[in-house]
Amino acid sequence: MKVSKIVKHFFERGSDWMLSQTDGIIAGDPEKDVDRCLVTWMPSFKALRYMVEHNFELLICHEALFWTGEHIIDETDPDIAVKAAYIRDNNLTVVRIHDGWDSWPEIGIPWAWAKFLGIDSAPVAMVKGGVCQQRYDIEPIAVGELVKSMAKRCAAVGEPMLQFAGDKSQVVSKIGINTGGIGDIDRFIQMGCDCSVTIDEFARTTGGGGCNKILKAKDINHPVICVDHGTAEEPGMVTLTQYINDSIEGLAAEHLPHGSTFRLIG
């Protein structure tokens, strides 16, 4: 199957969600014929080397090819040049499915994350114009117990302890959950959430609402649970792999786990 046909499959079925600026072929030959692919969250050098070692020619990933957040090959950057040369020299092709899989109903990134955390119900609210910030209503629970339950699940992908701000004894039932860079705590509060589960790298930056939002949350008794970006999106890579195997005839997908970017040492 040609790589271009695989990409066409996603755009035809997810035309309302796919975004040509981010989704599509980001490196390699669109006309390459393949019958298997590797699926992973980040197109890291580790993943590229795994491709070569295990004879994969196609990688389907979620994030950008380079750490700049871009796919443009800037040969003046020696680190980018080395990675780009490795892709060319080994005749690799890389496809990114990002916006499309963020919004793919029921099995896309945010839904897969919620189910991974043990929440089987449908979201009762979403941020207008997007789906990566959702509210789920659950049975009332002390937030400290909720954190422990989530940490136990996240241990499977490399994050056995979660960061938490708030009163562990506080009872919560309206949980705000986000994936990626969309996770403004103020929006969760406006949605009626009494607890936020958000991505640590964005919760701490001005782009994600700024540190003051965490401090504000503590001042108004709104508990916050922070997880790694890779942890939150790993379940969606599992569902993407399964979707390819179930829905694209002639293409076999293998999942390469990424999980949490960090490991705790102490």
C-alpha positions in Angstrom: 0.0 0.0 0.0 1.3 3.4 -0.9 2.0 5.8 2.0 -0.1 8.5 0.2 -3.1 6.1 0.3 -2.7 5.5 4.0 -2.7 9.3 4.6 -5.7 9.6 2.3 -7.6 7.1 4.4 -7.3 9.4 7.5 -8.2 12.6 5.6 -11.2 11.0 4.0 -12.6 9.7 7.3 -11.5 12.5 9.5 -11.9 15.5 7.2 -13.5 17.5 9.9 -10.6 17.0 12.3 -7.4 16.5 10.1 -5.3 19.6 9.6 -3.0 19.7 6.6 -0.5 22.0 8.4 0.2 19.3 11.0 -1.2 16.0 9.7 0.4 14.2 6.7 3.7 13.0 5.4 6.5 15.0 7.1 9.5 13.1 5.7 10.2 10.6 3.0 8.5 9.2 -0.1 4.7 9.5 -0.5 4.7 6.8 -3.1 6.6 4.2 -1.1 4.9 0.8 -0.9 4.6 -0.6 2.6 2.7 -3.4 4.3 3.7 -2.6 7.9 4.3 0.4 10.1 5.6 1.4 13.5 3.4 3.6 15.6 4.8 5.7 18.4 4.1 9.0 20.1 7.4 10.8 19.4 9.5 10.4 16.2 12.7 10.3 18.3 16.0 9.1 17.2 15.3 6.0 19.4 12.2 5.3 17.3 14.1 5.9 14.0 16.8 3.5 15.1 14.2 0.9 16.1 12.8 1.2 12.6 16.1 0.4 11.0 16.9 -2.4 13.4 13.5 -4.1 12.8 13.1 -3.3 9.1 10.3 -0.8 9.2 10.1 1.8 6.5 7.1 3.7 7.7 6.6 5.5 11.1 3.3 6.9 12.1 3.7 9.3 15.0 1.8 12.0 16.9 4.3 14.7 17.5 6.6 16.8 15.4 9.7 15.5 13.8 12.1 18.0 15.4 12.2 19.4 18.9 11.6 22.9 17.5 8.0 21.8 16.9 8.5 21.9 13.1 9.2 19.6 10.2 11.3 22.0 8.3 14.8 20.7 7.8 17.2 23.5 8.8 20.5 22.3 7.6 22.2 25.1 9.5 21.3 23.4 12.7 23.8 20.5 13.0 21.5 18.4 15.3 18.6 18.7 12.9 20.9 18.0 9.9 22.1 14.7 11.6 18.6 13.5 12.2 17.4 14.4 8.7 20.4 12.7 7.1 19.6 9.5 9.1 16.1 9.5 7.7 17.3 10.1 4.1 20.2 7.6 4.3 17.9 4.8 5.6 15.0 5.6 3.2 12.5 6.1 6.0 9.1 7.8 5.7 7.4 9.5 8.6 3.7 10.3 8.8 2.2 12.5 11.5 -1.4 12.1 12.7 -1.9 14.8 15.3 -4.9 17.1 15.1 -6.9 14.3 13.5 -6.2 11.8 16.3 -6.7 14.5 18.9 -10.3 14.8 17.7 -11.2 11.3 16.5 -14.3 10.5 18.5 -14.4 7.8 21.1 -10.9 6.4 20.4 -8.8 9.5 19.9 -6.2 11.0 22.3 -8.5 12.5 25.0 -11.0 9.7 25.1 -8.3 7.1 25.3 -6.7 8.9 28.1 -9.9 9.1 30.1 -10.6 5.4 29.6 -7.0 4.6 30.6 -7.6 6.5 33.9 -10.6 4.2 34.5 -13.3 6.7 33.5 -15.7 4.8 31.2 -18.5 7.4 30.9 -18.8 10.0 28.1 -17.6 13.6 28.7 -20.4 15.9 29.9 -18.7 19.0 28.5 -15.9 20.0 26.2 -14.1 23.3 25.5 -15.9 25.1 22.7 -14.1 24.6 19.4 -11.9 21.7 20.7 -12.1 18.4 22.4 -8.7 18.1 24.2 -10.2 19.7 27.3 -13.1 17.7 28.7 -15.1 17.3 31.9 -16.1 13.9 33.2 -18.5 13.4 36.1 -17.6 10.5 38.5 -18.8 9.1 41.8 -17.6 11.5 44.6 -14.1 10.5 45.9 -11.4 12.0 48.1 -9.0 13.5 45.7 -6.1 11.9 47.4 -7.6 8.5 46.6 -8.2 9.6 43.1 -4.5 10.6 42.7 -3.4 7.2 44.0 -5.7 5.4 41.6 -4.4 7.4 38.7 -0.8 6.9 39.7 -1.2 3.2 39.9 -2.5 3.2 36.3 0.2 5.6 35.1 2.9 3.4 36.5 2.3 1.0 33.6 3.7 3.7 31.3 6.6 4.9 33.5 5.0 7.5 35.8 4.3 5.7 39.2 4.0 9.0 41.1 1.9 12.1 40.1 2.4 15.7 41.1 -0.5 17.1 43.2 -1.5 20.5 44.6 -4.4 20.8 47.0 -6.1 19.1 50.0 -6.0 15.3 49.7 -9.1 15.0 51.8 -11.2 17.2 49.5 -14.1 15.3 47.9 -14.4 15.8 44.1 -16.7 14.4 41.4 -16.4 16.8 38.3 -13.0 16.1 36.8 -11.4 18.2 34.1 -9.0 16.2 31.9 -6.9 17.5 29.1 -4.2 16.3 26.8 -1.5 18.2 24.9 -1.1 21.9 25.2 -4.7 22.7 25.8 -5.4 22.7 29.5 -6.2 26.1 31.0 -7.3 25.5 34.6 -9.5 28.6 34.5 -11.5 26.9 31.6 -11.9 23.8 33.7 -13.3 26.0 36.5 -15.7 27.7 34.1 -16.8 24.2 33.0 -17.8 23.5 36.6 -14.9 21.1 37.3 -13.9 20.7 40.9 -10.5 19.1 40.1 -8.1 19.4 37.1 -5.9 16.7 35.6 -3.5 18.5 33.4 -0.1 18.3 31.6 2.8 19.4 33.8 4.9 21.1 31.1 2.0 23.4 30.1 0.6 23.9 33.6 3.9 25.6 34.5 4.4 27.8 31.5 2.7 31.0 30.4 1.6 29.3 27.2 -0.5 26.9 29.3 -1.9 29.4 31.8 1.2 30.2 33.8 2.3 29.3 37.3 -0.1 31.7 38.8 -2.9 29.4 37.7 -1.6 26.7 40.0 -1.3 29.2 42.8 -4.8 30.5 42.2 -6.1 26.9 42.1 -4.6 26.3 45.6 -6.0 29.6 46.9 -9.6 28.7 45.8 -9.3 25.1 46.9 -9.3 23.6 43.3 -7.1 20.5 43.4 -4.7 20.0 40.5 -3.1 16.7 39.3 -0.2 17.0 36.9 1.1 14.2 34.6 3.7 14.0 31.9 2.7 14.8 28.3 3.9 11.4 27.1 2.0 9.6 29.8 -1.3 11.3 28.9 -1.0 10.5 25.2 0.4 7.0 25.3 -3.1 5.4 25.5 -4.0 7.2 22.3 -1.1 5.6 20.5 -2.4 2.2 21.6 -5.8 3.0 20.1 -4.2 4.3 16.9 -2.3 1.1 16.5 -5.4 -0.9 17.0 -7.4 1.3 14.6 -4.8 0.8 11.8 -4.9 -3.0 12.3 -8.7 -3.1 12.3 -9.4 -0.5 9.6 -6.6 -0.3 7.0 -6.5 -3.6 5.1 -3.0 -4.6 4.0 -1.2 -2.6 6.7 0.0 -4.2 9.9 0.9 -1.8 12.7 3.2 -2.4 15.7 3.2 -0.1 18.7 6.5 1.2 20.1 5.8 2.5 23.7 7.1 5.9 24.6 5.3 6.6 27.9 6.5 9.2 30.4 9.4 11.3 29.2 10.9 11.4 32.7 11.9 8.8 35.2 11.8 9.4 39.0 15.1 8.7 40.8 15.7 9.2 44.5 
